[in-house]
Amino acid sequence: MISDIISLVQQTPVYPFLWIPHCIMMNLALRATLGHGPTARYFARKHPLSCFIMSLLYIFPGGLLSLLLLNQPLLTFLTWSNQLYSATIIWYLMFFGPGDFLYKILTTVPSVTLLFAAAQDWQRVGLVASGVTTVLGTNPGTFLYPVVFATLKSSGFMFVKYVEQLAEHGVDKVAFVLPHHSTKTMVVSAVILTSHQLDLIPALSQGVAFKDLHTYLVIMAVSIRIITTIVIKNWDPYSSLESQTCSLIYGRPEDEKQEDVKEETKKDK
């Protein structure tokens, strides 16, 4: 059973089985940004080129960041023909499809979006694995470099959203955070896979092959997606540990606020 799952994860081609769901989900996210319903379609008709460029930024953020970090020409993504052509077709169908059929299916049949989101997480773990392998191939023995690179490669979209928030609200009102548990899962995956390759955890490195560990992380990511969508909606499995760790290291902002209020009260008296 496990061997069948490992074979499935390792042999399933990213294109088109994982790539198409990714493109669909990112265009759905773009529609949410531009405004659900007719608002986004109106914007697309009025500014088709701007809408298309935004779609490419939503679909290829990790790839574009990877090119920059590897000091490769940014327009190299134009050579990714199959991915680019399919992304263009899906963008067109999402914004100009007859009867808005694709958007209506995605917003009325939750099981479809769940399936696509799970496929997207599957693909992102694969990007983490390839990112770790790429960096360690040229910079063996490093830890932070492959972890950060793999995280950016798989989760570049968080930077797109951060820039959007900066443009809308300004630097003084927007904090950089990991907004979704799926991004945190990619960070965890990058740490685990890098530790495996560097033999930092001998029991893990000697007992599990890299491809098997990759498969287990895919299963974990997909399972978390399903659980947080169906069983415990909007649950962040990392929030408790994250809050406790930050409170221990940095203190609680609520406590600091209470101290400030007490100081202000004393001054008023």
C-alpha positions as CSV (number, residue, x, y, z in Angstrom):
1,M,0.0,0.0,0.0
2,I,2.7,2.5,1.0
3,S,4.8,1.5,-2.0
4,D,1.9,2.2,-4.3
5,I,1.4,5.6,-2.8
6,I,5.1,6.4,-3.1
7,S,5.0,5.2,-6.7
8,L,2.0,7.4,-7.4
9,V,3.5,10.5,-5.9
10,Q,6.9,10.0,-7.6
11,Q,5.6,9.1,-11.0
12,T,2.6,11.5,-11.4
13,P,3.8,14.2,-13.8
14,V,3.4,17.8,-12.6
15,Y,2.1,18.8,-15.9
16,P,-0.8,18.6,-16.4
17,F,-2.2,16.8,-13.4
18,L,-0.9,19.2,-10.7
19,W,-0.2,22.3,-12.8
20,I,-3.7,22.8,-14.2
21,P,-5.3,22.8,-10.7
22,H,-2.7,25.2,-9.5
23,C,-3.5,27.6,-12.4
24,I,-7.2,27.3,-11.7
25,M,-6.8,28.0,-8.0
26,M,-4.5,31.0,-8.5
27,N,-6.9,32.6,-11.0
28,L,-9.7,32.0,-8.5
29,A,-7.6,33.9,-6.0
30,L,-7.1,36.7,-8.5
31,R,-10.9,37.0,-8.9
32,A,-11.2,37.2,-5.2
33,T,-8.7,40.1,-5.2
34,L,-10.4,41.9,-8.0
35,G,-13.9,41.3,-6.7
36,H,-16.1,38.3,-6.8
37,G,-19.0,38.2,-9.3
38,P,-19.2,40.6,-12.2
39,T,-16.6,43.1,-10.7
40,A,-13.6,41.0,-11.7
41,R,-15.0,40.3,-15.2
42,Y,-15.6,44.0,-15.7
43,F,-12.0,44.8,-14.8
44,A,-10.7,42.1,-17.1
45,R,-12.7,43.4,-20.0
46,K,-11.6,47.0,-19.4
47,H,-8.0,46.1,-18.6
48,P,-7.2,42.7,-20.2
49,L,-3.4,43.2,-20.3
50,S,-3.2,44.3,-16.7
51,C,-5.4,41.4,-15.7
52,F,-3.3,38.9,-17.6
53,I,0.0,40.2,-16.1
54,M,-1.5,39.9,-12.6
55,S,-2.6,36.3,-13.5
56,L,1.0,35.5,-14.5
57,L,2.3,37.0,-11.2
58,Y,-0.2,34.9,-9.3
59,I,0.7,31.7,-11.1
60,F,4.5,32.0,-11.4
61,P,5.6,33.9,-8.3
62,G,7.8,31.1,-7.0
63,G,9.3,30.4,-10.4
64,L,10.1,34.1,-10.9
65,L,11.7,34.5,-7.5
66,S,13.8,31.3,-8.2
67,L,15.1,32.8,-11.4
68,L,16.1,36.0,-9.6
69,L,17.8,34.1,-6.8
70,L,19.6,31.9,-9.2
71,N,20.8,34.9,-11.2
72,Q,19.0,33.7,-14.3
73,P,17.1,35.9,-16.8
74,L,13.7,36.7,-15.5
75,L,12.1,36.2,-18.9
76,T,13.2,32.6,-18.9
77,F,9.7,31.7,-17.8
78,L,8.6,32.5,-21.4
79,T,10.4,29.3,-22.4
80,W,8.1,27.2,-20.2
81,S,5.8,26.7,-23.1
82,N,3.3,24.2,-21.9
83,Q,2.9,25.9,-18.5
84,L,2.6,29.3,-20.1
85,Y,0.1,28.3,-22.7
86,S,-2.1,26.4,-20.3
87,A,-2.0,29.3,-17.8
88,T,-3.1,31.6,-20.5
89,I,-6.0,29.4,-21.5
90,I,-7.2,29.0,-17.9
91,W,-6.9,32.8,-17.4
92,Y,-9.1,33.4,-20.4
93,L,-11.7,30.8,-19.3
94,M,-11.8,32.2,-15.8
95,F,-12.5,35.8,-16.9
96,F,-14.0,35.4,-20.4
97,G,-15.5,31.9,-20.4
98,P,-19.1,31.6,-21.7
99,G,-21.6,32.0,-18.9
100,D,-18.7,32.4,-16.5
101,F,-18.9,28.6,-16.2
102,L,-15.5,27.9,-14.6
103,Y,-16.0,30.4,-11.8
104,K,-19.5,29.1,-11.1
105,I,-18.3,25.5,-10.9
106,L,-15.5,26.5,-8.5
107,T,-17.8,28.6,-6.2
108,T,-20.7,26.2,-6.2
109,V,-19.0,22.8,-5.9
110,P,-16.7,22.8,-2.9
111,S,-15.4,19.3,-3.5
112,V,-13.8,20.6,-6.8
113,T,-11.9,23.4,-5.1
114,L,-10.8,21.0,-2.3
115,L,-9.4,18.5,-4.9
116,F,-7.6,21.3,-6.7
117,A,-6.2,22.8,-3.5
118,A,-4.9,19.4,-2.5
119,A,-3.2,19.0,-5.9
120,Q,-1.7,22.4,-5.4
121,D,-0.2,21.5,-2.0
122,W,1.1,18.3,-3.6
123,Q,2.9,20.3,-6.3
124,R,4.3,22.8,-3.7
125,V,5.9,20.0,-1.7
126,G,7.5,18.9,-4.9
127,L,8.8,22.4,-5.5
128,V,10.3,22.3,-2.0
129,A,12.1,19.0,-2.7
130,S,13.5,20.3,-6.0
131,G,14.5,23.6,-4.4
132,V,16.4,21.8,-1.6
133,T,18.1,19.5,-4.2
134,T,19.1,22.4,-6.5
135,V,20.7,24.5,-3.8
136,L,22.5,21.6,-2.1
137,G,23.8,20.6,-5.5
138,T,25.8,23.8,-5.8
139,N,26.2,24.8,-2.1
140,P,26.6,21.5,-0.2
141,G,26.7,21.7,3.6
142,T,24.5,24.8,3.9
143,F,21.3,24.8,5.9
144,L,19.5,28.2,5.8
145,Y,20.1,28.7,2.0
146,P,18.2,25.6,0.8
147,V,15.4,26.1,3.4
148,V,14.8,29.7,2.5
149,F,15.2,29.1,-1.3
150,A,12.8,26.1,-1.2
151,T,10.2,28.1,0.8
152,L,10.3,31.0,-1.6
153,K,10.1,28.7,-4.6
154,S,7.0,26.9,-3.3
155,S,5.4,29.9,-1.5
156,G,6.3,33.0,-3.6
157,F,2.6,34.0,-3.6
158,M,2.9,35.2,0.0
159,F,5.2,38.0,-1.3
160,V,2.8,39.0,-4.0
161,K,0.0,39.4,-1.4
162,Y,2.4,41.3,0.9
163,V,3.2,43.7,-1.9
164,E,-0.5,44.2,-2.6
165,Q,-1.1,45.0,1.1
166,L,1.8,47.4,1.1
167,A,0.4,49.2,-1.9
168,E,-3.0,49.4,-0.4
169,H,-2.3,50.2,3.3
170,G,1.3,51.4,3.5
171,V,4.4,50.1,5.3
172,D,3.4,51.3,8.8
173,K,0.1,49.3,8.7
174,V,1.1,46.0,7.2
175,A,3.2,43.3,9.0
176,F,4.9,40.4,7.1
177,V,3.3,37.2,8.3
178,L,2.7,33.6,7.0
179,P,-1.0,33.9,6.6
180,H,-1.9,30.3,5.8
181,H,-1.0,27.0,7.3
182,S,-0.1,25.6,3.8
183,T,2.9,28.1,3.7
184,K,4.0,27.0,7.1
185,T,3.8,23.4,6.0
186,M,6.2,24.2,3.2
187,V,8.6,25.8,5.7
188,V,8.4,22.6,7.8
189,S,9.0,20.5,4.7
190,A,12.0,22.5,3.7
191,V,13.5,22.1,7.1
192,I,12.9,18.3,7.2
193,L,14.2,17.7,3.7
194,T,17.3,19.8,4.2
195,S,18.0,18.1,7.5
196,H,17.7,14.7,5.8
197,Q,20.1,15.7,3.0
198,L,22.6,17.1,5.5
199,D,22.3,14.1,7.8
200,L,21.4,16.3,10.7
201,I,19.1,13.7,12.0
202,P,20.9,10.3,11.5
203,A,17.8,8.2,12.3
204,L,15.8,10.0,9.7
205,S,18.6,10.1,7.0
206,Q,19.5,6.4,7.4
207,G,16.0,5.1,7.8
208,V,14.1,6.9,5.1
209,A,15.0,7.6,1.5
210,F,14.6,11.1,0.2
211,K,11.8,10.2,-2.2
212,D,10.0,8.4,0.5
213,L,10.2,11.4,2.8
214,H,9.0,13.6,0.0
215,T,6.0,11.3,-0.3
216,Y,5.2,11.4,3.4
217,L,5.3,15.2,3.4
218,V,2.9,15.2,0.4
219,I,0.6,13.0,2.4
220,M,0.9,15.3,5.4
221,A,0.2,18.5,3.4
222,V,-2.8,17.0,1.6
223,S,-4.2,15.6,4.9
224,I,-3.9,18.9,6.6
225,R,-5.7,20.6,3.7
226,I,-8.6,18.1,3.9
227,I,-8.9,18.3,7.6
228,T,-8.9,22.1,7.7
229,T,-11.4,22.2,5.0
230,I,-13.9,19.5,6.0
231,V,-13.3,18.5,9.6
232,I,-12.0,21.6,11.5
233,K,-12.5,24.5,9.1
234,N,-9.9,27.3,9.1
235,W,-7.8,25.5,11.7
236,D,-4.1,26.3,11.8
237,P,-2.3,23.3,13.3
238,Y,0.8,25.4,13.9
239,S,-0.8,28.4,15.7
240,S,-0.6,27.0,19.2
241,L,3.2,26.1,19.0
242,E,3.8,29.3,17.1
243,S,2.1,31.5,19.7
244,Q,3.8,29.8,22.6
245,T,7.2,30.1,21.1
246,C,6.8,33.7,20.2
247,S,5.4,34.5,23.6
248,L,8.4,32.8,25.2
249,I,11.0,34.6,23.0
250,Y,9.4,38.0,22.4
251,G,6.7,38.3,25.0
252,R,3.0,38.8,24.5
253,P,1.9,42.1,22.8
254,E,-1.3,42.0,25.0
255,D,0.9,42.2,28.1
256,E,2.9,45.1,26.6
257,K,-0.3,46.9,25.8
258,Q,-1.6,46.5,29.3
259,E,1.6,47.8,30.7
260,D,1.4,50.9,28.5
261,V,-2.2,51.5,29.6
262,K,-1.1,51.3,33.3
263,E,1.7,53.7,32.6
264,E,-0.7,56.1,30.9
265,T,-3.2,55.8,33.8
266,K,-0.4,56.6,36.3
267,K,0.6,59.7,34.3
268,D,-3.0,60.9,34.2
269,K,-3.3,60.6,37.9
